[in-house]
């Protein structure tokens, strides 16, 4: 399970970091966005391979693919929030973030049953 968790965390963290970095440093124009995404292809590929491997292995262990997808989504959005605060520098309502993550955790708990 540690390998599965590590793969989910790596894939989610890499994708959310790339998105946050793009928002902060890449102008919202066609060619700079294309150039950035082409440069990031190796990391995108590595993140997707990690996530695919984690999904396959976790589904073999847990036998509940929606649960695995929900946990990965929770992890991805957690890193989006972290990188938004620390990398992009945006302010975030702590109360709304707690409510949002609580609702996601409740959904994961329901899927687990």
N, C-alpha and C positions, 0 to 999 in steps of 0.2 A: 504493500500500500504506500510505502514511503516514496517509491519510484513513481507511482501514479500521481501522487500529490505533487511531487517535484516537477513532473512533466506538465501538469495542469497549471501550476504556478508559473513556470518558465514561459509557457505559451501565452498565458493571459497577460503576464507582465510585459513580455516583449511587444505584443500587439498594442496594449494600452500605452506603453511608452512611445512607440512609433506614432500613434495617433496624437498624443499630447505634444510631442516634439514638432510634428507637422503643424499643429495649430499655432504653436509659439513661434516657429522659425521659418515656415514656408509661406510665401505670399499666396493668396487665394486666386491664382491665375493658372491657366491650363498647363503651360509648359513647365513651370517650376514644380507643380504637383506631380506631373508625369515623371520628371527627372528624379524627384525625391523617391517616388514609389519604385522606379527602376533601380535606383541605388540601394533601396531597402529590400529588394527581392530575396537575397540570400537569408536575411533575418526573417522575412515573412515566411519563406519556405521552411526554415528551421522551426519557427513557432508553430506552423501548421502541422509539421511532422510530429512535433512533441504532443500537440493536442490530439491528433489522430491516434497516436500510439496510446496516449492516456485513456482516450474514450474506449478503444478496443479492449485494453487490459481491464479497465474499471468495469466495463459491461460484463466481462467474463467473471469478475469477482462479485459485483453487486447485483447483477441481473436486472438492472433498472436504469435504462438509458436516459429517460427524462430526469431522473435524480442526478445523474452524472452531468447532464447538460445544465441543470439548474445550479449545481455547485460551481461549474466552470463559469457560468454567467455571473454568479455572485462574486467570484474571485476577480473576473475581468472588471466588473464595475467598481469593486473595491480599489483596484489599482488605478482606474480612471480617476476616481476621487482623489487618491493620494497624489498622483501626478498633476492633476488640475491645481491642487493647492500648492504643491512645492515646486513644480516646474513651470506651469503657466502663470501662477501667481494670482489666481482668482480667489475671491472670498466665497465661502460656502456656508449656508445656514446649517449649523450643527444639528438643530432639531429636525429639519427636513431630511438630512442625511440619515439620522438615526431611525426616523420613521420609515424611510425607504428601505434601508437595509433590514429593518425588523420585518417589513412585509415580505421581502425576499426570503428571509430566514423562515418565516412562517410557511411560505410556499414550498420551500425545501422540506420542511418538517412534514407537510401534508403529503408530498410526493414519496417520502420515505415510508409512510404507512402502507 
